Amino acid sequence: MDAIKIYGMRRSGTNYFKWLIEHNFEAIVVAKDKHNKPYTSNDWKAYVMVVKNPYSWVVSSIKHNDYKKLKFPRRIKLWNYDNRVFLDFILKHQGFVIRYETLISKPFEILEEIRRFTGIRKTMAEYVLPKGMVTTAQTISKTPFIKDYYLNEQYFKALTAEQVRIITNKVDKELLTGLGYESL
């Protein structure tokens, strides 16, 4: 069976991506060490990085109590560092960068692009989506997934004006552009 290696930070959408691949293709997603320093293997057909925009990611990381010891401003430094490491690796190895916001707004287009690039086989004629939130790669929550929260940037309501200012000032603008995001 074909394998795709995934990288991304916690709360970036890696579990959702894994679910989509494993329920639509005759393939597995290698998720071991997905949050750690990237490495290569001849066993993998493709490398994929999933990234969530820094404002949304900060809200998610606080909401789910990830990185408990990091004070607010250091979270954005972590976002900069980890995503720079992942992006440099992906560019060097001709992998895919998938923005979470694109993955949830155009999942079929993303899946088709991966299929064309890797040649992996679909498991059925039509692609399928989970019927709820993917809480782990194998579990679907009964809570409906509300993609408008991300697509309409509703997460900004959870940030103070000062937090938005800090993120805007501390985010690596070159990295942001390289990932296809616009700066505020």
VENHULIN-V806123 format. One record per pair of residues at least 24 apart in sequence whose ideal C-beta (glycine too) atoms are under 7 Angstrom apart, sorted by sequence separation. I is the first residue (numbers start at 1). J is the second residue. D is the distance in Angstrom with one decimal. If there is no record, write none. Layout:
BEGIN
I	J	D
I	J	D
END
This chain:
BEGIN
2	26	6.8
3	27	6.6
6	30	6.9
1	26	6.1
2	27	4.3
3	28	5.2
4	29	5.3
5	30	4.7
6	31	5.8
10	35	5.8
54	79	5.0
1	27	6.2
4	30	7.0
8	34	6.2
9	35	6.2
1	28	5.7
3	30	5.2
7	34	5.6
6	34	5.1
7	38	5.3
17	48	6.8
51	83	5.7
17	50	5.0
5	41	6.9
14	50	5.0
13	50	4.7
49	86	4.6
12	50	5.1
49	87	6.5
5	44	4.3
12	51	5.7
13	52	5.9
3	43	5.8
4	44	6.4
12	52	4.5
3	44	5.1
4	45	5.9
8	49	5.9
11	52	6.7
49	90	4.6
3	45	6.3
4	46	5.0
5	47	5.1
6	48	5.0
7	49	5.0
8	50	4.0
105	147	6.9
2	45	4.9
8	51	6.2
47	90	5.8
104	147	4.6
4	48	5.9
6	50	6.6
12	57	6.5
11	57	6.0
47	93	5.1
49	95	6.5
51	97	6.6
104	150	6.1
105	151	5.7
38	85	6.9
48	95	6.0
49	96	7.0
9	57	6.8
37	85	6.5
38	86	6.3
47	95	3.3
48	96	4.6
49	97	5.0
50	98	5.1
51	99	5.9
52	100	4.2
53	101	6.6
11	60	3.9
46	95	6.1
49	98	6.9
51	100	6.6
101	150	5.6
11	61	5.3
46	96	6.5
48	98	6.1
50	100	6.1
100	150	7.0
101	151	6.4
10	61	6.9
38	89	3.9
11	64	6.2
40	93	6.6
50	103	6.9
11	66	6.1
10	66	4.9
46	114	7.0
9	79	6.9
46	117	6.5
46	118	5.0
9	82	5.2
45	118	4.6
9	83	6.9
45	120	6.6
8	86	6.7
7	86	4.8
99	179	6.7
17	98	6.7
99	180	5.8
97	179	6.3
17	103	6.3
13	100	3.8
16	103	6.8
20	107	6.2
24	111	5.7
12	100	6.1
84	172	6.7
87	175	6.8
13	103	5.9
25	115	7.0
20	111	6.3
72	163	6.6
76	167	5.3
80	171	6.5
84	175	5.4
87	178	6.0
80	172	4.3
83	175	6.1
87	179	6.6
27	120	4.6
73	166	5.6
77	170	6.6
26	120	6.4
56	150	6.0
72	166	6.9
76	170	4.4
25	120	4.7
26	121	4.6
76	171	5.8
80	175	6.1
25	121	6.5
59	155	4.4
83	179	6.7
25	122	6.0
26	123	5.9
73	170	6.2
24	122	6.2
25	123	6.2
24	123	6.1
56	155	4.7
59	158	4.7
55	155	6.4
59	159	6.4
55	156	6.4
24	127	5.1
24	128	6.2
55	159	6.6
23	128	5.7
31	137	6.4
55	164	7.0
58	167	6.1
19	130	5.7
55	167	5.7
54	167	5.6
4	118	7.0
19	134	4.7
2	118	6.7
54	171	5.0
2	120	4.7
16	134	4.7
19	137	5.7
15	134	5.1
18	137	4.2
15	136	5.7
15	137	4.8
51	179	5.5
53	181	5.4
END
